[in-house]
Amino acid sequence: MFENDKELKSLILNNLPDDGMSISALSRLLNDKGIKMHRLELSGYLKALSDLGILREREVKPSKVFSPTQSKKKSLYDFVGEIVRREEEDEDKRASVALLVMSKLFRRAVMDRELRICGLNGMPASRRATEKERADAASVLSKAGIKVGGSDIALVPTGNFSPACNRVVFDLLIEMAGLRPFVSETKQKTLEEG
């Protein structure tokens, strides 16, 4: 089902709230996202993540609840998905903005798998990458330890989402660099209008 453990782990961590979820609730959530995984298989996988210190397991009778550990380090994909979900309500627009952000940051086509790792399921405004663009993206991801399967599609953004993209990139910088304490919580209308 998953060619890469990193993809499944990221998908679970992206959807697991800080207060945790039971195995049944997480199974339903993954099922709603189109991921069919037997409860026993999911239970074993969550237990393994708990043994590795990635998740915390606690018993809330009659079930076990898994939550992220405090030391959970977010990836760029985690940040992009989180920020885009906060900024945009429409699933397709979320995927379009995330695709544009990653395309600009990575300077390459973006695999549909990368959008899934961000926890996004919408259909982005995009075109299918050429064979060369796909090969270049697959090569970069392979070097980064992310396996690209033959069925994975590389995408190039076509929509004009620059204002939304700029907001996400600014928030991404603030979040990843730990600059939140230095940022005023009021929005500057002159920057958003331009």
C-alpha positions in Angstrom: 0.0 0.0 0.0 2.7 2.5 1.0 6.0 2.3 -0.8 7.7 4.4 1.8 7.3 4.3 5.6 8.1 8.0 5.7 4.9 8.8 3.8 2.6 6.8 6.1 4.3 8.2 9.2 4.0 11.7 8.0 0.4 11.2 7.0 -0.4 9.9 10.5 1.5 12.6 12.3 -0.1 15.3 10.1 -3.6 14.1 11.1 -3.0 13.3 14.8 -4.1 16.2 17.1 -1.9 17.1 20.1 -4.5 15.5 22.5 -4.3 12.3 20.5 -6.8 9.8 19.0 -7.9 6.3 19.6 -7.0 3.6 17.1 -10.6 3.5 16.0 -10.8 7.2 15.4 -7.6 7.3 13.6 -8.6 4.4 11.4 -11.9 6.2 10.5 -10.0 9.4 9.7 -7.5 7.5 7.4 -10.4 5.6 5.8 -12.2 8.9 5.1 -9.0 10.0 3.3 -9.1 6.9 1.2 -6.5 4.9 3.0 -7.7 1.4 3.7 -5.7 -0.1 6.6 -6.8 -3.0 8.8 -7.2 -1.9 12.5 -4.7 -4.6 13.6 -2.1 -3.4 11.1 -2.7 0.2 12.2 -2.5 -0.8 15.9 0.8 -2.5 15.4 2.2 0.4 13.4 1.1 2.9 16.1 2.7 0.7 18.8 6.0 0.6 16.8 5.9 4.4 16.5 5.3 4.6 20.3 8.2 2.2 20.9 10.4 4.5 18.8 9.4 7.5 20.9 7.6 9.2 18.0 4.2 8.8 19.5 3.0 8.6 23.1 0.6 5.8 24.1 -1.8 6.1 27.0 -4.7 4.1 28.1 -8.1 5.8 28.3 -10.4 2.9 29.1 -11.6 1.1 27.1 -9.1 2.2 24.4 -5.6 3.3 23.8 -4.9 6.8 22.7 -1.9 7.8 20.7 -0.6 11.4 20.6 2.6 13.0 19.2 5.5 13.3 21.6 6.7 16.8 22.5 9.9 16.2 20.6 8.0 15.8 17.3 10.1 17.7 14.8 8.0 19.1 11.9 9.2 18.7 8.4 8.8 21.3 5.7 5.9 19.3 4.4 4.3 19.4 7.9 4.6 23.2 8.0 3.4 23.8 4.4 0.3 21.6 5.0 -0.5 23.2 8.4 -0.1 26.7 7.1 -2.1 26.2 3.9 -4.9 24.5 5.9 -5.0 27.5 8.2 -5.0 30.1 5.3 -7.3 28.4 2.7 -10.7 26.7 3.2 -11.1 25.1 -0.2 -9.3 21.8 -0.7 -8.4 22.4 -4.3 -7.1 25.9 -3.5 -5.1 24.5 -0.6 -3.4 22.0 -3.0 -2.9 24.7 -5.7 -1.2 27.1 -3.2 0.9 24.3 -1.7 2.0 23.2 -5.1 3.0 26.7 -6.1 4.9 27.2 -2.8 6.8 24.0 -3.1 7.5 24.5 -6.8 9.0 27.9 -6.1 11.0 26.7 -3.0 12.3 23.5 -4.7 12.7 25.0 -8.2 11.3 21.9 -9.8 8.1 20.0 -10.5 6.4 18.6 -7.4 5.2 15.0 -7.1 1.6 14.4 -6.1 3.0 12.3 -3.3 4.5 15.4 -1.8 1.1 17.0 -1.6 -0.2 13.9 0.2 2.7 14.1 2.6 1.5 17.6 3.4 -1.8 16.0 4.2 -3.6 17.7 1.2 -6.0 15.9 -1.0 -7.4 18.5 -3.3 -6.8 18.8 -7.1 -4.3 21.6 -7.8 -4.4 23.9 -10.8 -1.6 22.3 -12.6 -0.3 20.5 -15.7 1.4 17.2 -15.8 5.2 17.6 -15.9 7.2 16.6 -18.9 9.3 13.4 -18.7 12.4 15.4 -18.1 10.8 17.5 -15.4 9.5 14.3 -13.7 12.9 12.6 -13.9 14.6 15.7 -12.4 12.1 15.8 -9.5 12.4 12.0 -8.9 16.2 12.2 -8.9 16.1 15.0 -6.2 13.6 13.1 -4.1 15.6 9.9 -4.4 18.7 11.7 -3.0 16.5 13.0 -0.1 15.4 9.4 0.7 11.9 9.6 -0.7 11.2 6.8 -3.1 9.2 7.7 -6.2 7.1 5.0 -7.8 6.3 4.6 -11.4 2.7 5.7 -10.8 3.6 8.9 -9.0 2.7 12.0 -11.1 4.9 15.1 -11.2 2.9 18.4 -11.4 3.8 22.0 -12.4 1.5 24.8 -11.2 -0.6 26.7 -13.7 -2.9 28.8 -11.5 -2.2 32.3 -10.4 -2.1 32.1 -6.6 0.8 34.4 -6.0 -0.8 36.5 -3.2 -1.8 33.4 -1.3 1.6 31.8 -2.0 3.4 34.9 -0.6 1.4 34.7 2.6 2.2 31.0 3.0 5.9 31.6 2.3 6.0 34.4 4.9 4.3 32.3 7.5 6.5 29.4 6.6 9.6 31.5 7.4 8.1 32.8 10.6 7.2 29.3 11.8 10.4 27.4 10.8 12.7 30.1 12.1 10.8 30.5 15.4 10.0 34.2 14.7 6.4 34.1 16.0 7.3 36.1 19.2 8.6 39.0 17.1 5.5 39.2 14.8 2.6 41.6 15.5 -0.7 39.8 15.3 -2.4 42.6 13.3 -2.5 42.3 9.6 -1.1 45.0 7.3 -3.6 45.7 4.6 -1.1 47.5 2.4 1.0 44.4 2.0 -2.0 42.2 1.2 -3.4 44.5 -1.4 -0.2 44.7 -3.4 
